[in-house]
Amino acid sequence: MDCVRLQVIADNFASWQKGHPLLGSFHLFTAFGIPIKAHWSFLLLLYFFASQLVEGGKSADSSLVKNILPQDLATALVFVICAMACLLLHELGHSLTARRYGIKTREIKMFFLGGVAMMERSPRVPRQELFITIAGPLVNFVIAGILFPLLVFYPPAEQSMVYGLLVFLLTMNLVWGLFNLLPGFPMDGGRILRSLLALKLPYLQATHIAVRVGQFVGAGFIILTVLGIWGDITVALIGVLVLIIAQTELMRVRAEEALKNGPDLSRLFGGIFGGNPSGGGGQGSWKFTVGGQPPPGSQGAETHGDDPPPPRGDSDCVIDVDSDGKVRKIWRKDDDED
């Protein structure tokens, strides 16, 4: 079994996902050659965020807060759309930095909890992952740095929508920049932690540590919300996603290492990749080797039917998975790549 066969499995799964109504998205526009798409839940985000702003503005005790926050839904939607534009610039920061290292972004998708840049592969060089990841929060801090002098010199006229919008965008960019630096893998802070650890540790070990730290942070989000100490349902949902996606990332890296080193994949995946059952192994037990020459005497060393041969010993497969767990691409990695 080789990368081509794995790619067929990924393509079949992707075809099922395209037909699933809950996984649908629609195209918005293209920026820097990158398609910008929105999941249907993104529309819920716009309405929910805008309604929360209006409710907060009307119930605020401080006159200053009332002058900053919008008092009607139409104005609130303008605030939210501008904030989402900043969030999109955050994702473009990741994407354009990745392009600098030859990593293309298939699309940027906006959904209920924000946005995600779907790159065609994940960077395996720690220095590249560090620069690509930190570019997102830096964009938010740069935007905040531009807005701050505007607020200093802009007179805070009473009931000024422009002044309120500037304050709101400054606050949101600072919050997003700092929040994303939390080591909640796969958030930016978690990826930065992984890249720093990978400078000294094996990539799989660095991923394992970053994932466990991230899951601890995700569990903290959930506990703080349930106890009513901090956060709301959105924070709890982020915590749940951190727990799930972090584990997915660990499985992806484990699979890459397995494909690279050529072990018996039945320990990792059972019969999901197909193959031929071993004698006495029982139904669903599969024996084949991927990513190198099989060990002498193993059943994986035999060729059955039209099964393609394993990849050459001088190459390895790379599995790329979306942040939502969707397999995007499986291919052979060029060892000479920076």
WOHU-V965057 format. One record per pair of residues at least 4 apart in sequence whose ideal C-beta (glycine too) atoms are under 7 Angstrom apart, sorted by the first residue. I is the first residue (numbers start at 0). J is the second residue. D is the distance in whole Angstrom. If there is no record, write none. Layout:
# WOHU-V965057
i=<I:I>
j=<J:J>
d=<D:D>
This chain:
# WOHU-V965057
i=<0:0:0:0:0:0:0:0:1:1:1:1:2:2:2:2:2:2:3:3:4:5:5:5:5:6:6:7:8:8:9:9:9:9:10:11:12:12:13:13:14:15:16:16:23:24:24:24:24:25:25:26:26:27:27:27:28:29:29:29:30:30:31:31:33:33:33:33:34:35:35:36:36:37:37:38:38:38:40:40:40:41:41:41:41:42:43:43:44:44:45:45:45:46:47:48:48:49:49:49:49:49:50:50:51:52:52:52:52:52:53:53:53:53:53:53:54:55:55:56:56:56:56:57:59:59:59:61:62:63:64:66:66:66:67:67:67:68:69:69:69:69:70:71:72:74:74:75:76:77:78:78:78:79:80:81:81:82:82:82:83:83:84:85:85:85:85:85:85:86:86:86:86:87:87:87:88:88:88:89:89:89:89:90:90:90:90:90:90:91:92:92:92:92:92:93:93:93:93:93:94:94:94:94:96:96:96:97:97:97:97:98:98:100:100:102:102:102:102:103:103:104:104:104:105:105:105:105:106:107:107:108:108:108:109:112:112:112:115:117:117:119:119:119:120:120:120:121:122:122:122:123:124:124:125:125:125:125:126:127:128:128:128:129:129:129:129:130:132:132:132:132:133:133:134:135:135:136:136:136:136:136:137:138:139:139:139:139:140:140:141:142:142:143:143:143:143:143:146:146:146:146:147:147:148:149:149:150:150:150:153:153:155:155:156:159:160:161:162:163:164:165:166:167:168:169:170:171:172:173:174:175:176:179:179:179:180:180:181:181:181:182:182:182:182:182:182:183:183:183:183:183:183:184:184:184:184:184:184:184:184:184:184:185:185:185:185:185:185:185:186:187:188:189:189:189:189:190:191:192:192:192:193:193:193:193:196:196:196:196:197:197:200:200:201:202:202:203:203:203:203:204:205:206:206:206:206:207:207:208:209:210:210:210:210:210:211:212:213:213:213:214:214:214:214:215:216:216:217:217:217:217:217:218:218:218:219:220:220:220:220:220:220:221:221:221:221:222:223:223:223:224:224:224:224:230:230:232:233:234:235:236:237:238:239:240:241:242:243:244:244:244:245:246:247:247:247:248:249:250:251:251:251:252:253:253:254:254:254:255:255:255:256:257:257:257:258:258:258:258:259:259:260:260:261:261:261:261:263:263:263:264:264:264:264:265:265:265:265:268:269:269:270:270:274:274:274:275:275:276:276:276:276:277:277:277:280:280:286:286:286:287:288:288:288:288:289:289:290:290:290:290:291:291:292:293:293:293:293:295:302:302:310:310:310:310:314:315:315:316:316:316:317:317:317:318:318:319:319:320:320:320:320:321:321:332>
j=<4:272:273:274:287:289:306:309:307:308:309:310:6:310:316:329:330:331:7:307:307:9:272:316:329:10:329:11:12:272:13:326:328:329:14:15:16:326:17:325:18:19:22:325:39:36:37:38:108:36:37:34:36:35:36:37:35:33:34:35:35:91:91:95:94:104:106:107:106:87:107:106:108:41:109:108:109:110:44:110:111:45:109:110:111:46:47:111:48:111:49:76:79:50:51:52:79:53:72:75:76:79:54:72:55:56:68:69:75:78:57:69:70:71:72:75:58:59:68:65:68:69:70:70:64:65:68:65:66:67:68:157:158:163:163:166:167:163:74:75:78:163:74:75:76:78:160:79:80:81:82:164:167:83:84:164:168:86:168:171:87:109:88:89:139:142:168:171:172:90:113:114:175:91:107:114:92:138:142:135:138:139:175:94:107:114:115:116:135:95:96:134:135:137:138:97:116:131:134:135:98:104:107:116:130:131:134:102:104:118:131:102:103:122:127:118:119:120:122:118:119:116:117:118:117:118:119:327:117:114:116:114:115:117:114:236:237:240:322:321:327:319:327:328:317:319:328:319:127:128:131:202:128:337:129:194:197:198:130:131:132:190:194:133:191:194:195:134:187:190:191:194:137:191:138:179:187:140:176:179:180:187:141:142:143:172:175:176:144:176:145:146:172:147:169:172:173:176:150:165:168:169:151:169:152:153:165:165:166:169:162:165:159:162:162:163:164:165:166:167:168:169:170:171:172:173:174:175:176:177:178:179:180:186:187:188:187:188:186:188:216:188:189:192:212:213:216:188:189:213:216:217:241:189:190:192:193:209:210:212:213:245:248:189:190:213:244:245:248:322:241:191:192:193:209:212:213:194:195:196:209:212:197:205:206:209:200:205:208:209:202:205:204:205:205:206:252:207:252:253:256:208:209:210:248:249:252:211:249:212:213:214:245:246:248:249:215:216:217:241:245:218:241:242:245:219:220:241:221:238:241:242:245:222:238:242:223:224:230:234:235:237:238:225:235:238:239:226:228:229:230:230:231:234:235:234:235:236:237:238:239:240:241:242:243:244:245:246:247:248:322:324:249:250:251:320:324:252:253:254:255:318:320:256:257:267:258:267:318:259:317:318:260:262:264:267:289:290:315:316:290:315:290:291:288:289:290:291:286:288:299:268:272:287:289:269:284:285:286:272:283:285:283:285:285:286:287:285:303:280:282:284:285:284:286:298:284:286:297:298:299:299:293:297:299:309:309:316:309:310:315:316:309:312:312:297:299:300:309:300:306:308:314:315:316:331:331:331:332:329:330:331:329:330:332:326:329:327:328:324:325:326:327:325:327:336>
d=<5:6:7:6:5:6:6:7:5:7:6:5:6:6:4:5:6:5:7:6:6:6:7:7:4:6:5:6:6:7:6:4:7:6:6:7:6:6:6:7:7:7:5:6:6:5:6:5:6:6:6:6:5:5:6:5:5:7:5:7:6:6:7:6:6:5:7:6:4:7:5:5:5:4:5:6:7:4:7:5:4:7:5:5:6:7:6:6:6:5:6:7:5:6:6:7:5:7:6:4:5:5:6:7:6:6:6:6:4:6:6:6:7:7:6:5:6:6:6:6:3:6:5:7:4:5:7:7:6:7:6:6:6:6:4:5:7:7:4:4:6:7:7:7:6:7:6:6:6:6:6:6:5:6:7:6:6:7:6:5:6:7:7:7:7:6:6:7:6:7:6:5:7:6:7:6:7:5:7:5:5:6:7:6:5:5:7:5:7:6:6:4:5:7:4:6:5:6:6:5:7:4:6:5:6:5:4:4:6:6:5:7:7:7:5:5:7:6:6:7:5:5:7:5:5:7:5:7:5:6:5:7:6:6:5:6:6:7:5:6:7:7:7:6:6:5:7:6:4:4:6:6:7:6:6:4:4:5:7:6:6:6:4:6:6:4:7:6:5:4:5:7:6:6:7:6:5:6:4:5:6:6:6:6:6:4:5:4:6:5:7:6:5:6:5:4:5:7:6:6:6:4:7:6:6:5:6:5:7:6:6:7:7:5:6:6:6:6:6:6:6:6:6:6:6:7:6:6:6:6:6:6:7:6:4:6:6:4:6:5:6:4:5:5:5:6:6:6:5:5:4:6:5:3:7:7:7:5:5:7:3:5:7:6:6:7:5:6:6:6:7:6:6:6:5:7:4:6:6:6:5:6:6:5:6:4:5:4:6:6:5:4:5:5:7:6:7:6:6:7:5:7:6:6:7:6:5:6:6:6:6:6:5:7:6:5:7:7:6:6:4:6:7:5:5:7:7:7:7:4:3:4:7:6:7:7:6:6:6:5:6:6:3:6:5:4:7:6:5:5:5:4:7:5:4:3:7:6:7:7:7:6:6:7:6:6:6:7:6:6:5:7:7:6:6:6:5:7:6:6:7:6:5:6:6:7:6:6:5:6:6:6:6:5:6:6:5:4:6:4:5:4:6:7:5:6:4:3:6:7:7:5:6:7:6:6:6:5:6:6:6:7:5:5:4:7:4:7:5:6:7:6:6:6:4:5:3:7:7:4:5:4:4:7:4:6:6:7:7:6:5:6:7:5:6:5:4:4:7:7:6:7:5:7:6:6:5:7:6:6:7:6:7:6:5:7:5:5:5:6:7:6:7:4:6:7>
